Amino acid sequence: MKSVLIRDTTRQQREEIVRRSLECGEGCENCSSCRLGGGDPMAMYQPYIDGEKELAQIHAEYRAKFLH
């Protein structure tokens, strides 16, 4: 697998990585992200696309909301 780190990707590649990872093939009606407090999935990953936060950091922050 190719690296998805910010330093190894362009903005365009990061947009594609996020877009492809969110394609479940079932449509939004079967996705639980919004109901679980994730909000708009694209907005959640915008800091990665913008080169501000790595995916691991975004995932850790999201998980932290549910671990008290």
KEVEXMAR-760705 format. One record per atom (N, C-alpha, C): residue number from 0; chain; x, y negated, z; residue in one letter. Coordinates in pm, 1 decimal, m for minus. Atoms other than C-alpha are relative to their C-alpha. Layout:
N
  pos  unit         X         Y         Z  code
  NUM     A         X         Y         Z     a
...
//
This chain:
68
  pos  unit         X         Y         Z  code
    0     A      83.8     118.1       0.0     m
    0     A       0.0       0.0       0.0     m
    0     A      88.1    m124.1       0.0     m
    1     A     m68.7     127.1      10.1     k
    1     A     115.7    m346.1     m85.1     k
    1     A     m23.1     m84.1     125.8     k
    2     A      11.7      85.7    m116.6     s
    2     A     175.1    m597.8     192.0     s
    2     A    m111.6    m102.4     m19.0     s
    3     A     105.1     101.6       2.2     v
    3     A    m117.1    m826.3     277.6     v
    3     A      38.5    m118.5      87.8     v
    4     A     m47.0     111.5     m81.3     l
    4     A      93.1   m1060.9     490.2     l
    4     A      m1.7    m128.9     m80.8     l
    5     A       6.5     130.0      66.0     i
    5     A      63.9   m1429.5     411.4     i
    5     A     127.4     m26.5     m80.0     i
    6     A    m127.2      28.3      67.2     r
    6     A     432.9   m1453.8     323.2     r
    6     A      18.6      80.3    m128.9     r
    7     A     m14.6     m87.2     116.7     d
    7     A     391.7   m1177.5      62.9     d
    7     A    m111.2     m16.4    m102.9     d
    8     A     114.7      16.4      89.6     t
    8     A      75.5   m1305.3    m107.2     t
    8     A     m22.1    m146.2     m35.5     t
    9     A      42.9     134.2      38.2     t
    9     A     m56.3   m1604.7    m292.1     t
    9     A    m142.6     m21.0      51.0     t
   10     A     137.3      29.9     m41.8     r
   10     A    m380.8   m1778.2    m201.2     r
   10     A     m99.4      80.7     m84.9     r
   11     A      89.0     m73.3      89.8     q
   11     A    m545.4   m1619.7    m504.4     q
   11     A      m3.2     148.9      36.9     q
   12     A      m4.2    m140.5     m39.9     q
   12     A    m430.4   m1272.9    m395.9     q
   12     A     m74.3      21.1     132.0     q
   13     A      70.8     m12.6    m127.9     r
   13     A    m560.3   m1332.8     m42.4     r
   13     A    m151.2      m8.5     m19.3     r
   14     A     143.6       8.1      30.0     e
   14     A    m900.4   m1436.9    m178.6     e
   14     A     m49.6     133.4     m54.8     e
   15     A      36.5    m129.2      59.5     e
   15     A    m909.8   m1115.5    m380.9     e
   15     A       0.7     111.0     105.3     e
   16     A      m7.7    m100.2    m106.5     i
   16     A    m802.9    m904.8     m81.1     i
   16     A    m125.6      m6.8      86.2     i
   17     A     118.7      16.9     m83.8     v
   17     A   m1086.6   m1047.9     129.9     v
   17     A    m125.0      39.1     m77.1     v
   18     A     119.6     m31.2      80.0     r
   18     A   m1344.0   m1026.1    m147.8     r
   18     A     m16.2     150.8     m17.5     r
   19     A       7.7    m145.5      20.6     r
   19     A   m1260.5    m662.0    m221.6     r
   19     A     m28.1      74.6     130.6     r
   20     A      21.0     m70.1    m126.7     s
   20     A   m1252.8    m564.8     145.0     s
   20     A    m143.5     m14.0      49.5     s
   21     A     137.0      22.8     m44.7     l
   21     A   m1602.9    m705.6     197.0     l
   21     A    m103.5      64.8     m91.7     l
   22     A      92.8     m66.5      92.2     e
   22     A   m1756.1    m517.7     m96.5     e
   22     A     m28.4     140.9      49.4     e
   23     A      33.8    m133.6     m49.2     c
   23     A   m1932.6    m226.0      67.0     c
   23     A     m86.6      74.5    m100.7     c
   24     A      82.6     m64.2     100.4     g
   24     A   m2155.4    m158.3    m232.3     g
   24     A    m146.1      13.4      39.1     g
   25     A     136.4     m14.6     m47.9     e
   25     A   m2468.5    m162.6     m19.6     e
   25     A     m74.4    m132.0       8.2     e
   26     A      64.4     129.5     m12.6     g
   26     A   m2536.7    m534.3      m6.8     g
   26     A      m6.6     m43.1     145.0     g
   27     A      m1.0      58.0    m134.7     c
   27     A   m2573.1    m760.3     294.1     c
   27     A    m103.5      60.6      93.7     c
   28     A     104.3     m51.7     m88.9     e
   28     A   m2889.0    m594.5     424.1     e
   28     A      49.1     117.8      85.0     e
   29     A     m52.7    m112.1     m77.5     n
   29     A   m2679.0    m300.2     547.6     n
   29     A     126.3     m35.5      77.8     n
   30     A    m120.1      44.4     m69.2     c
   30     A   m2396.3    m505.2     696.0     c
   30     A     m37.7     m47.9     140.1     c
   31     A      31.8      41.5    m137.0     s
   31     A   m2385.0    m562.4    1071.5     s
   31     A      83.5    m119.3      45.0     s
   32     A     m88.7     108.3     m40.5     s
   32     A   m2131.1    m845.0    1071.5     s
   32     A     m76.1    m119.9      55.9     s
   33     A      74.4     118.0     m45.3     c
   33     A   m2381.2   m1128.1    1104.2     c
   33     A     m74.4      28.5     129.5     c
   34     A      76.3     m34.1    m120.8     r
   34     A   m2591.9    m948.7    1364.7     r
   34     A      90.4      17.3     120.3     r
   35     A     m93.4     m19.1    m110.5     l
   35     A   m2282.4    m877.6    1574.9     l
   35     A      74.8    m127.1      35.6     l
   36     A     m61.7     126.5     m33.9     g
   36     A   m2184.0   m1241.8    1585.0     g
   36     A     116.9     m37.0     m88.5     g
   37     A    m110.7      28.6      90.3     g
   37     A   m1934.8   m1233.0    1301.3     g
   37     A     m26.4    m119.5     m89.0     g
   38     A      34.1     109.6      88.8     g
   38     A   m2121.9   m1491.7    1102.3     g
   38     A      33.3      33.8    m143.6     g
   39     A     m33.3     m18.7     141.3     d
   39     A   m2038.4   m1539.5     739.1     d
   39     A     137.9      63.6     m10.4     d
   40     A    m129.2     m67.3       7.3     p
   40     A   m1761.5   m1288.5     665.3     p
   40     A     106.2     m80.3     m75.1     p
   41     A     m98.8      78.9      73.6     m
   41     A   m1594.8   m1515.9     410.7     m
   41     A      52.9    m113.8      86.3     m
   42     A     m43.7     107.8     m88.1     a
   42     A   m1584.0   m1800.1     664.5     a
   42     A      94.0      53.6     107.1     a
   43     A     m84.5     m60.8    m102.0     m
   43     A   m1432.3   m1566.0     921.2     m
   43     A     143.6      18.9     m51.1     m
   44     A    m131.7     m25.6      58.4     y
   44     A   m1143.6   m1488.1     684.7     y
   44     A      62.5    m121.2     m68.5     y
   45     A     m53.3     120.7      65.4     q
   45     A   m1095.0   m1843.9     554.2     q
   45     A     138.5     m39.7      51.4     q
   46     A    m135.2      33.3     m46.1     p
   46     A    m793.5   m1906.9     782.6     p
   46     A     107.9      89.3     m62.8     p
   47     A     m95.3     m88.4      69.7     y
   47     A    m624.3   m1604.7     620.7     y
   47     A      18.7     m47.3    m143.2     y
   48     A      m6.6      46.5     138.5     i
   48     A    m707.9   m1724.8     271.4     i
   48     A      82.1    m127.8      m8.7     i
   49     A     m71.9     127.2      m2.5     d
   49     A    m572.5   m2069.1     363.4     d
   49     A     144.8      13.6      45.4     d
   50     A    m137.9     m22.0     m42.5     g
   50     A    m249.6   m1913.6     493.1     g
   50     A      28.7     m46.0     141.5     g
   51     A     m15.9      49.4    m136.8     e
   51     A    m309.4   m2019.8     853.2     e
   51     A      12.2     111.2     104.0     e
   52     A      m1.1    m111.7     m94.5     k
   52     A    m365.5   m1685.8    1030.9     k
   52     A       8.6     131.6     m76.2     k
   53     A      m8.0    m133.9      58.6     e
   53     A    m274.4   m1327.4     952.8     e
   53     A    m128.5      76.6      29.8     e
   54     A     118.7     m81.6     m21.7     l
   54     A    m548.6   m1066.9     926.4     l
   54     A      m2.5      59.6     140.6     l
   55     A      m6.2     m60.8    m133.1     a
   55     A    m430.7    m899.2    1247.4     a
   55     A     m42.7     m99.3     107.8     a
   56     A      37.3     101.2     m98.3     q
   56     A    m472.9   m1224.7    1438.7     q
   56     A    m151.0     m25.8      m3.8     q
   57     A     144.1      21.1      14.0     i
   57     A    m824.2   m1279.7    1302.8     i
   57     A     m75.5     117.2      61.6     i
   58     A      66.9    m118.1     m55.0     h
   58     A    m921.5    m922.9    1392.7     h
   58     A      10.5       3.8     152.0     h
   59     A     m19.0       1.5    m144.9     a
   59     A    m776.1    m956.3    1743.4     a
   59     A     m92.0    m102.9      65.4     a
   60     A      88.2     103.6     m54.2     e
   60     A    m968.9   m1279.0    1803.0     e
   60     A    m145.8      44.4      m3.5     e
   61     A     137.5     m48.8      12.7     y
   61     A   m1291.2   m1118.7    1681.2     y
   61     A     m28.0     105.9     106.9     y
   62     A      16.6    m105.7    m101.1     r
   62     A   m1242.6    m812.6    1906.2     r
   62     A      m4.9     m58.5     140.1     r
   63     A      m6.6      59.9    m133.0     a
   63     A   m1163.3   m1034.0    2203.7     a
   63     A    m134.8     m56.4      43.9     a
   64     A     132.3      51.3     m34.1     k
   64     A   m1515.6   m1178.0    2188.3     k
   64     A     m83.5     105.7      72.4     k
   65     A      80.0    m108.3     m52.8     f
   65     A   m1651.4    m837.0    2285.1     f
   65     A      64.3      72.1     116.6     f
   66     A     m70.7     m61.9    m111.2     l
   66     A   m1390.1    m732.7    2540.7     l
   66     A      15.0    m103.1     111.1     l
   67     A      m6.4      95.7    m110.7     h
   67     A   m1429.0    m906.3    2870.6     h
   67     A      78.4      57.8     114.1     h
//
